[in-house]
Amino acid sequence: MMKELKKLRENGKVEGGLNTKLNEESNNLNCNTVSILLPYLEELIALLSVNSTDHIIDETEFCNRFHVSRRTTKRWRDAGLKFSQPTDKKIFYKLQWIEEFLDKNSFQGF
């Protein structure tokens, strides 16, 4: 929508009161977008600012580093592995959380 508005303004097809109304609508859209994203951003900032030495990885990197499937990570989360999901799609883990989970749930061989 923003690109379309910009093209209309550049071509001179948006005039007077309509231009003002479109500016107000685009500002409202930006405010709505920010209000929707703000809780997710705050959670992510809190997660990142806990300790700058904590390494945070997403699920794809987790699977690649530990050579496990996404289904295995889901089973581990169900079994108590801590994770953060600031958005509906991305899942993040602190390496410390993974290490604690593996230490607690692994056993020594014979």
C-alpha positions as CSV (number, residue, x, y, z in Angstrom):
1,M,0.0,0.0,0.0
2,M,2.8,2.4,0.9
3,K,4.5,1.9,-2.5
4,E,1.2,2.6,-4.3
5,L,0.7,5.8,-2.3
6,K,4.2,6.9,-3.1
7,K,3.7,6.3,-6.9
8,L,0.4,8.2,-6.8
9,R,2.1,11.1,-5.1
10,E,5.0,11.1,-7.5
11,N,2.7,11.1,-10.5
12,G,0.7,14.0,-9.1
13,K,-2.5,12.0,-8.9
14,V,-3.0,12.6,-5.2
15,E,-4.1,16.2,-4.5
16,G,-5.2,18.3,-1.6
17,G,-7.5,16.8,1.0
18,L,-7.0,13.3,-0.3
19,N,-3.2,13.6,0.1
20,T,-3.7,14.7,3.7
21,K,-6.1,11.8,4.4
22,L,-3.6,9.3,2.8
23,N,-0.8,10.7,4.9
24,E,-2.9,10.2,8.1
25,E,-3.8,6.7,7.1
26,S,-0.2,5.8,6.4
27,N,0.7,7.2,9.8
28,N,-2.0,5.2,11.5
29,L,-0.8,2.1,9.7
30,N,2.7,2.7,11.0
31,C,1.4,3.2,14.6
32,N,-0.7,0.0,14.4
33,T,2.3,-1.9,13.1
34,V,4.5,-0.6,15.9
35,S,1.9,-1.4,18.6
36,I,1.6,-5.0,17.3
37,L,5.3,-5.6,17.1
38,L,6.2,-3.8,20.4
39,P,5.5,-6.8,22.8
40,Y,7.6,-9.1,20.6
41,L,10.4,-6.7,20.4
42,E,10.4,-6.1,24.1
43,E,10.6,-9.8,24.8
44,L,13.4,-10.3,22.3
45,I,15.3,-7.3,23.9
46,A,14.8,-8.8,27.3
47,L,16.1,-12.1,26.1
48,L,19.1,-10.6,24.5
49,S,20.0,-8.3,27.4
50,V,19.9,-10.9,30.1
51,N,23.6,-11.5,29.7
52,S,25.6,-10.5,26.7
53,T,27.8,-13.6,27.1
54,D,24.8,-15.9,26.5
55,H,24.7,-17.2,23.0
56,I,21.3,-17.4,21.4
57,I,20.6,-19.6,18.4
58,D,17.4,-20.2,16.4
59,E,16.0,-23.7,15.8
60,T,17.6,-24.2,12.4
61,E,21.1,-23.5,13.9
62,F,20.2,-25.7,16.8
63,C,19.3,-28.6,14.5
64,N,22.5,-28.1,12.5
65,R,24.9,-27.8,15.5
66,F,23.5,-30.8,17.4
67,H,22.6,-32.9,14.4
68,V,19.0,-33.4,15.5
69,S,15.7,-33.0,13.6
70,R,13.1,-30.4,14.3
71,R,10.9,-33.1,15.7
72,T,13.6,-34.0,18.2
73,T,13.7,-30.3,19.3
74,K,9.9,-30.4,19.7
75,R,10.2,-33.6,21.9
76,W,12.9,-31.9,24.0
77,R,10.8,-28.8,24.5
78,D,7.9,-31.0,25.6
79,A,10.3,-32.7,28.0
80,G,11.3,-29.4,29.6
81,L,13.9,-27.7,27.4
82,K,13.6,-23.9,27.9
83,F,13.0,-21.8,24.8
84,S,11.8,-18.4,23.8
85,Q,9.3,-17.7,21.0
86,P,8.9,-14.0,20.6
87,T,7.1,-14.4,17.3
88,D,4.7,-17.1,16.2
89,K,7.3,-18.7,13.8
90,K,10.8,-18.4,15.2
91,I,12.0,-20.3,18.2
92,F,15.2,-19.3,20.0
93,Y,17.4,-21.2,22.5
94,K,20.2,-20.1,24.8
95,L,23.1,-22.5,24.6
96,Q,23.1,-22.5,28.4
97,W,19.5,-23.8,28.4
98,I,20.5,-26.6,26.0
99,E,23.5,-27.5,28.0
100,E,21.5,-27.6,31.2
101,F,18.8,-29.8,29.6
102,L,21.3,-32.2,28.2
103,D,23.2,-32.5,31.5
104,K,20.0,-33.1,33.4
105,N,18.6,-35.7,30.9
106,S,21.6,-37.6,29.8
107,F,23.1,-40.6,31.6
108,Q,26.6,-42.0,31.9
109,G,27.4,-45.2,30.1
110,F,28.6,-48.4,31.8
